Amino acid sequence: MRKIMHWCVVAMAVCSAASSPAAEFFFRDGDVVVMIGDSITEQHLYSNYVEMWTVTRFPSWKLTFRNVGIGGDRSPGGNSRFARDVLIHKPTAMTADFGMNDGGYGAFSDNVFKPYMDGLQGMADQVKAANIRAAWVTPQPLDTAEQGPTALTAYNQTLEKFSDGVRVIAEKNGGLFVDQFHPYLAVLDAARAQGPKYERITAGDAVHPGPPGQALMAASILKGLSFPSLVSSAEIDAAGGKVVSATNCKIDAVAAKEGGVSFSRLDAALPFFPAEAVAILPHASLLEELNDYHLKVTGLAAGKYSVRIGGQQVAELTSEQLAAGANIAAGALTAGPVAEQAQAVKAAIEKKNSYHHDQIFRGIVLNSNVPGWVYEFIPQAELEAKKNALIAERLAKLPAMDAEVARALEMKANTFEIVPMK
């Protein structure tokens, strides 16, 4: 390797392309986002994943997410509780995901479709009055164990027609239509085509997917929201000891390292994928599709190289693969400082959302089982006032938990090393 590789070259390149995809993304810096829906939303799986992907892609943004899903709910219920559950948070953006219960788990009929549409339109009217940006999300299809080349049978045919209704509401009211039904269905059908006997791939149950299915939901929703796939990208000329390009990151301290190269990389975003959902990856390459964490290194001698971040190996790549450029997101999320930070952010989000759900929303707002005899000792108005005061007191604790998420998102430079395998 030439002597120039022993020099320490300081170079910095700031993101030049990230602002463009960010401008197209549905969520914006400063947004307060409320996610309303039924039990699938209340599970806090796809909603947590949407939040995680968003805040790790835009860690410098100020974002607030609140989940107000209720098990068993339908769109008329969402409409009737809108002021209580949505407007209390003063949202600037909202996602609504109803339909699974609304169809009655039977054949399509106008008797169930009309109340569904009326409920969605009622919410749309309140959305417009409050000047909220709304994304109207279709229900996902059922993942049933029945055999056949397609999952588009029985109740899924009803859900597809309800999804058409979601499109009508979005277009009529100037909202964003988000189709998760058909992308999800395509993954199910591709899995069915793999063999003579189909086994469910989304975990959980047919109606309530587990983490693999909910990661598929989140990915489908995010794509519908125009989520940018780029985390960051860096190209290093190892022979010349210099930075060729850097997008959404800053590179400095390029130097020779054990026949390879090392440098410091300060990313402006993080990759993310929920580890509990990896079972979906053989059927849908969501990790790479939503996380372009790019590394390109030219000018290396022929051979195989270890890619390390913070001293932890995250990939083994040949000089040819490095020269062509590689997405190292999967490895970076397995070990090392990038994985550790993503896990810390996820833990902070789960803590915040669990507190809101358990101690406020499900714990107080929806807990209306007050025996009638209680009102003989405490007037109903007085008890309601105490309840509202307690809700306000606990809501006041959430900004501190939002701040914990923000602290976990503070980006730090990591040392990258690309050295020959021994």
C-alpha positions as CSV (number, residue, x, y, z in Angstrom):
1,M,0.0,0.0,0.0
2,R,1.4,3.4,-0.9
3,K,2.9,5.7,1.7
4,I,0.0,8.1,1.3
5,M,-2.1,5.6,3.2
6,H,0.0,6.4,6.3
7,W,-1.2,10.0,6.2
8,C,-4.2,11.0,8.3
9,V,-6.5,12.7,5.9
10,V,-9.3,14.9,7.4
11,A,-12.3,15.3,5.1
12,M,-15.9,16.2,5.8
13,A,-18.9,15.8,3.6
14,V,-22.4,16.8,4.6
15,C,-25.6,15.2,3.4
16,S,-26.7,16.7,0.1
17,A,-29.6,14.4,-0.9
18,A,-31.4,13.7,2.4
19,S,-33.4,16.9,2.3
20,S,-35.2,15.9,-0.9
21,P,-36.7,12.6,0.2
22,A,-37.4,14.1,3.6
23,A,-39.6,16.8,1.9
24,E,-41.7,14.0,0.3
25,F,-42.2,12.0,3.5
26,F,-45.6,12.3,5.1
27,F,-44.3,13.0,8.6
28,R,-42.5,16.3,9.1
29,D,-40.2,17.9,11.7
30,G,-42.2,19.1,14.7
31,D,-45.2,16.7,14.1
32,V,-47.4,15.3,16.8
33,V,-48.6,12.1,15.4
34,V,-51.7,10.2,16.7
35,M,-52.3,6.6,15.5
36,I,-55.9,5.5,15.9
37,G,-57.4,2.1,15.2
38,D,-58.6,-1.2,16.7
39,S,-56.9,-4.0,18.6
40,I,-54.2,-4.4,16.0
41,T,-53.2,-0.8,16.6
42,E,-53.5,-1.3,20.4
43,Q,-51.0,-4.1,20.2
44,H,-48.3,-1.4,19.9
45,L,-46.3,-3.4,17.4
46,Y,-46.7,-1.9,13.9
47,S,-47.2,1.5,15.5
48,N,-44.0,1.2,17.5
49,Y,-42.1,0.0,14.4
50,V,-43.4,3.0,12.3
51,E,-42.3,5.3,15.1
52,M,-38.9,3.6,15.4
53,W,-38.2,3.7,11.7
54,T,-39.2,7.4,11.6
55,V,-37.2,8.7,14.5
56,T,-34.1,6.7,13.6
57,R,-34.2,8.0,10.1
58,F,-34.7,11.6,11.3
59,P,-33.0,11.7,14.8
60,S,-32.7,15.5,14.8
61,W,-36.4,16.0,14.2
62,K,-38.7,16.8,17.1
63,L,-41.5,14.2,16.8
64,T,-44.2,13.0,19.2
65,F,-46.1,9.8,18.7
66,R,-49.3,8.7,20.6
67,N,-51.2,5.4,20.1
68,V,-55.0,5.4,20.8
69,G,-56.0,2.0,19.4
70,I,-58.8,0.2,21.1
71,G,-59.5,-3.6,20.9
72,G,-62.8,-4.4,19.1
73,D,-63.2,-0.9,17.8
74,R,-64.8,0.1,14.4
75,S,-64.7,3.3,12.5
76,P,-68.0,4.7,14.1
77,G,-66.3,4.2,17.4
78,G,-63.2,6.1,16.2
79,N,-65.5,8.9,15.1
80,S,-67.4,9.1,18.4
81,R,-64.2,9.2,20.5
82,F,-62.2,11.4,18.2
83,A,-62.3,14.5,20.4
84,R,-61.5,12.6,23.6
85,D,-58.7,10.4,22.3
86,V,-57.2,12.3,19.3
87,L,-57.7,16.0,19.7
88,I,-56.5,15.9,23.3
89,H,-53.0,15.5,22.0
90,K,-53.3,18.5,19.6
91,P,-51.9,16.4,16.6
92,T,-50.6,17.8,13.4
93,A,-50.7,14.4,11.7
94,M,-52.7,11.2,12.1
95,T,-52.9,7.6,10.8
96,A,-56.3,5.8,10.9
97,D,-56.4,2.0,10.5
98,F,-59.9,0.6,10.7
99,G,-61.8,-2.2,8.9
100,M,-60.8,-5.5,10.4
101,N,-63.8,-5.5,12.7
102,D,-66.1,-3.4,10.6
103,G,-66.7,-6.1,8.0
104,G,-68.2,-8.4,10.6
105,Y,-65.9,-11.3,9.5
106,G,-68.4,-12.2,6.8
107,A,-69.4,-11.6,3.2
108,F,-69.5,-8.0,2.0
109,S,-72.8,-6.2,2.4
110,D,-73.9,-2.6,2.3
111,N,-75.3,-3.0,5.8
112,V,-71.8,-3.2,7.2
113,F,-70.1,-1.1,4.6
114,K,-72.2,2.0,5.0
115,P,-71.5,2.4,8.8
116,Y,-67.8,1.9,8.0
117,M,-67.8,4.7,5.4
118,D,-69.9,7.0,7.7
119,G,-67.5,6.5,10.5
120,L,-64.5,7.2,8.3
121,Q,-66.2,10.3,6.9
122,G,-67.1,11.5,10.4
123,M,-63.4,11.3,11.4
124,A,-62.4,13.0,8.1
125,D,-64.8,15.9,8.9
126,Q,-63.1,16.3,12.3
127,V,-59.7,16.0,10.8
128,K,-60.4,18.9,8.4
129,A,-61.9,21.0,11.1
130,A,-58.7,20.5,13.3
131,N,-56.3,21.0,10.3
132,I,-54.7,17.6,10.7
133,R,-52.8,15.8,7.9
134,A,-54.4,12.4,7.7
135,A,-53.1,9.1,6.3
136,W,-56.0,6.7,5.7
137,V,-54.6,3.1,6.0
138,T,-56.4,0.0,4.7
139,P,-56.7,-3.1,6.9
140,Q,-54.2,-5.8,6.2
141,P,-55.5,-9.2,4.9
142,L,-56.0,-12.2,7.1
143,D,-53.2,-14.7,7.1
144,T,-55.1,-18.0,7.2
145,A,-53.8,-21.5,7.1
146,E,-56.2,-22.5,4.3
147,Q,-54.5,-24.0,1.3
148,G,-54.5,-22.5,-2.1
149,P,-52.5,-20.2,-4.4
150,T,-53.9,-16.9,-3.0
151,A,-55.0,-15.6,0.3
152,L,-57.7,-13.5,-1.5
153,T,-60.6,-15.7,-0.4
154,A,-63.5,-15.5,2.0
155,Y,-63.2,-12.5,4.4
156,N,-60.2,-11.1,2.6
157,Q,-62.5,-10.3,-0.4
158,T,-64.6,-8.2,2.0
159,L,-61.5,-6.5,3.3
160,E,-60.4,-5.7,-0.2
161,K,-63.7,-3.9,-0.9
162,F,-63.3,-2.0,2.4
163,S,-59.9,-1.0,1.3
164,D,-61.5,0.5,-1.8
165,G,-63.6,2.5,0.6
166,V,-60.6,3.8,2.3
167,R,-59.3,5.1,-1.0
168,V,-62.6,6.9,-1.6
169,I,-62.4,8.6,1.8
170,A,-58.8,9.7,1.3
171,E,-59.4,11.1,-2.2
172,K,-62.7,12.8,-1.2
173,N,-61.1,14.5,1.8
174,G,-57.7,15.4,0.5
175,G,-55.9,12.8,2.7
176,L,-53.2,10.3,1.9
177,F,-54.3,6.8,0.9
178,V,-52.1,4.1,2.2
179,D,-52.6,0.6,0.8
180,Q,-51.1,-2.0,3.1
181,F,-53.6,-4.6,2.0
182,H,-52.2,-5.5,-1.4
183,P,-48.4,-5.4,-0.5
184,Y,-49.2,-7.6,2.4
185,L,-51.3,-9.9,0.3
186,A,-48.5,-10.2,-2.3
187,V,-46.1,-11.4,0.4
188,L,-48.6,-14.0,1.6
189,D,-49.3,-15.2,-2.0
190,A,-45.5,-15.5,-2.8
191,A,-45.1,-17.6,0.3
192,R,-48.0,-19.8,-0.7
193,A,-46.3,-20.4,-4.0
194,Q,-43.2,-21.9,-2.4
195,G,-44.7,-25.3,-1.7
196,P,-47.8,-27.6,-1.7
197,K,-48.6,-26.9,1.9
198,Y,-48.9,-23.4,3.3
199,E,-48.1,-22.5,6.9
200,R,-48.8,-19.0,8.2
201,I,-45.8,-16.7,8.1
202,T,-46.9,-13.7,10.1
203,A,-47.1,-15.3,13.6
204,G,-49.8,-14.2,16.1
205,D,-53.2,-15.2,14.8
206,A,-54.9,-14.7,11.5
207,V,-56.4,-11.3,12.7
208,H,-53.6,-10.2,15.0
209,P,-50.2,-10.7,13.4
210,G,-47.2,-11.2,15.6
211,P,-44.0,-9.2,15.2
212,P,-43.2,-10.7,11.7
213,G,-46.6,-9.7,10.3
214,Q,-46.6,-6.3,12.1
215,A,-43.2,-5.5,10.7
216,L,-44.7,-6.2,7.3
217,M,-47.6,-3.9,8.1
218,A,-45.2,-1.2,9.2
219,A,-43.1,-1.5,6.1
220,S,-46.1,-1.4,3.9
221,I,-47.4,1.7,5.7
222,L,-44.1,3.5,5.6
223,K,-43.7,2.9,1.9
224,G,-47.2,4.3,1.5
225,L,-46.0,7.4,3.4
226,S,-43.0,7.7,1.0
227,F,-40.4,6.8,3.7
228,P,-36.9,7.4,2.5
229,S,-34.8,4.2,2.4
230,L,-31.4,5.9,2.6
231,V,-29.7,5.8,6.0
232,S,-26.4,7.1,4.8
233,S,-23.8,6.4,2.2
234,A,-20.0,6.7,2.2
235,E,-17.4,6.0,-0.5
236,I,-13.7,5.8,0.4
237,D,-10.7,5.6,-1.9
238,A,-8.4,3.5,0.2
239,A,-5.4,3.8,-2.1
240,G,-5.7,7.6,-2.2
241,G,-6.6,7.9,1.5
242,K,-9.6,10.2,0.8
243,V,-13.3,10.5,0.9
244,V,-14.9,10.2,-2.5
245,S,-18.5,11.0,-1.4
246,A,-20.6,11.1,1.7
247,T,-24.4,11.4,1.9
248,N,-26.2,11.9,5.2
249,C,-23.0,11.4,7.1
250,K,-19.6,13.1,7.9
251,I,-16.3,11.3,7.3
252,D,-13.0,12.2,8.7
253,A,-9.7,10.7,9.9
254,V,-9.1,8.4,6.9
255,A,-6.0,6.5,7.6
256,A,-4.2,3.2,6.7
257,K,-5.1,0.3,9.0
258,E,-3.4,-3.1,8.9
259,G,-3.3,-3.3,5.1
260,G,-6.8,-1.8,4.9
261,V,-8.3,1.5,5.9
262,S,-10.0,3.1,8.9
263,F,-12.1,6.3,9.3
264,S,-14.5,8.0,11.6
265,R,-18.2,8.1,10.4
266,L,-20.8,10.4,12.0
267,D,-24.1,9.3,10.5
268,A,-27.2,11.5,10.5
269,A,-29.5,8.5,10.8
270,L,-29.7,5.0,12.0
271,P,-30.9,1.7,10.4
272,F,-33.6,-0.2,12.2
273,F,-35.3,-3.6,12.2
274,P,-37.1,-5.3,15.1
275,A,-35.1,-8.4,16.0
276,E,-38.2,-10.2,17.0
277,A,-39.6,-10.0,13.5
278,V,-36.7,-11.7,11.6
279,A,-38.9,-14.6,10.6
280,I,-40.5,-12.4,7.9
281,L,-37.2,-11.7,6.1
282,P,-37.1,-14.9,4.1
283,H,-40.4,-13.8,2.6
284,A,-39.9,-10.0,2.3
285,S,-36.5,-8.3,2.4
286,L,-37.7,-5.5,4.5
287,L,-34.5,-4.9,6.4
288,E,-32.5,-4.0,3.2
289,E,-35.5,-2.3,1.5
290,L,-36.0,0.2,4.3
291,N,-32.3,0.5,5.3
292,D,-29.8,1.5,2.7
293,Y,-26.7,1.8,4.9
294,H,-24.1,2.0,2.2
295,L,-20.4,1.5,2.2
296,K,-18.1,1.6,-0.8
297,V,-14.3,1.2,-0.6
298,T,-12.1,1.2,-3.7
299,G,-8.4,0.8,-4.0
300,L,-8.0,-2.3,-1.8
301,A,-5.7,-5.2,-2.6
302,A,-7.6,-8.3,-3.8
303,G,-8.9,-10.4,-0.9
304,K,-11.5,-10.8,1.8
305,Y,-12.0,-8.1,4.4
306,S,-13.5,-7.7,7.8
307,V,-15.7,-4.7,8.3
308,R,-15.7,-3.5,11.9
309,I,-17.7,-0.7,13.6
310,G,-16.4,0.2,17.0
311,G,-14.2,-2.8,17.0
312,Q,-17.1,-5.2,16.3
313,Q,-17.1,-7.2,13.1
314,V,-20.4,-6.5,11.2
315,A,-19.6,-8.0,7.8
316,E,-17.1,-10.0,5.8
317,L,-16.8,-8.7,2.2
318,T,-14.4,-9.2,-0.7
319,S,-12.5,-6.3,-2.2
320,E,-14.8,-6.7,-5.3
321,Q,-17.9,-6.4,-3.1
322,L,-16.5,-3.4,-1.4
323,A,-15.5,-1.8,-4.6
324,A,-19.0,-2.3,-6.0
325,G,-20.6,-1.0,-2.8
326,A,-22.5,-2.9,-0.1
327,N,-25.5,-2.4,2.2
328,I,-24.2,-3.3,5.7
329,A,-27.4,-2.6,7.5
330,A,-28.1,-6.2,8.5
331,G,-24.6,-6.7,10.1
332,A,-24.6,-3.2,11.7
333,L,-27.9,-4.1,13.5
334,T,-26.4,-7.4,14.8
335,A,-23.5,-6.1,16.9
336,G,-21.6,-3.0,17.7
337,P,-22.5,0.6,18.6
338,V,-25.1,1.1,15.8
339,A,-27.0,-2.0,17.0
340,E,-26.7,-0.9,20.6
341,Q,-28.0,2.6,19.9
342,A,-30.9,1.3,17.9
343,Q,-31.8,-1.0,20.8
344,A,-31.6,1.8,23.3
345,V,-34.0,4.0,21.2
346,K,-36.4,1.1,20.9
347,A,-36.3,0.5,24.6
348,A,-37.0,4.2,25.3
349,I,-40.0,4.2,22.9
350,E,-41.4,1.0,24.3
351,K,-41.2,2.4,27.9
352,K,-42.9,5.7,26.9
353,N,-45.7,4.0,24.9
354,S,-46.3,1.4,27.6
355,Y,-46.7,4.1,30.2
356,H,-49.1,6.0,28.0
357,H,-51.2,2.8,27.3
358,D,-51.1,1.2,30.8
359,Q,-51.1,4.2,33.1
360,I,-53.2,6.7,31.1
361,F,-55.2,5.4,28.1
362,R,-56.2,1.9,29.0
363,G,-55.5,2.5,32.7
364,I,-57.7,5.5,33.2
365,V,-59.4,6.9,30.1
366,L,-61.0,3.5,29.1
367,N,-61.5,2.3,32.7
368,S,-65.1,3.3,33.3
369,N,-66.1,0.4,35.4
370,V,-67.4,2.4,38.4
371,P,-70.0,0.6,40.4
372,G,-73.2,2.7,40.8
373,W,-73.0,2.7,44.6
374,V,-69.8,4.8,44.4
375,Y,-71.9,7.8,43.4
376,E,-73.7,7.7,46.7
377,F,-70.5,8.8,48.3
378,I,-68.8,10.8,45.5
379,P,-70.9,12.8,43.1
380,Q,-70.3,11.7,39.5
381,A,-69.2,15.2,38.4
382,E,-66.6,15.3,41.2
383,L,-65.3,11.8,40.4
384,E,-65.0,12.8,36.7
385,A,-63.1,15.9,37.6
386,K,-60.7,13.8,39.7
387,K,-60.3,11.4,36.8
388,N,-59.5,14.2,34.4
389,A,-57.0,15.7,36.8
390,L,-55.2,12.4,37.1
391,I,-55.1,12.0,33.3
392,A,-53.6,15.5,33.0
393,E,-51.1,14.7,35.8
394,R,-49.9,11.6,34.0
395,L,-49.9,13.1,30.6
396,A,-47.6,15.8,32.0
397,K,-45.0,13.0,32.6
398,L,-44.8,12.0,28.9
399,P,-42.6,14.9,27.7
400,A,-39.8,13.7,30.0
401,M,-40.1,10.2,28.4
402,D,-40.1,11.8,24.9
403,A,-36.9,13.5,26.0
404,E,-35.4,10.1,26.9
405,V,-36.1,9.0,23.3
406,A,-34.4,12.2,22.0
407,R,-31.4,11.5,24.2
408,A,-31.1,8.0,22.9
409,L,-31.2,9.4,19.4
410,E,-28.1,11.7,19.8
411,M,-25.8,10.6,17.1
412,K,-22.1,9.9,17.8
413,A,-19.2,9.2,15.4
414,N,-18.1,5.6,15.1
415,T,-14.8,4.2,14.0
416,F,-15.0,2.0,10.9
417,E,-12.1,-0.4,10.1
418,I,-11.8,-2.4,6.8
419,V,-9.0,-4.8,7.3
420,P,-7.8,-8.1,5.6
421,M,-9.2,-11.3,7.0
422,K,-6.5,-13.5,8.6
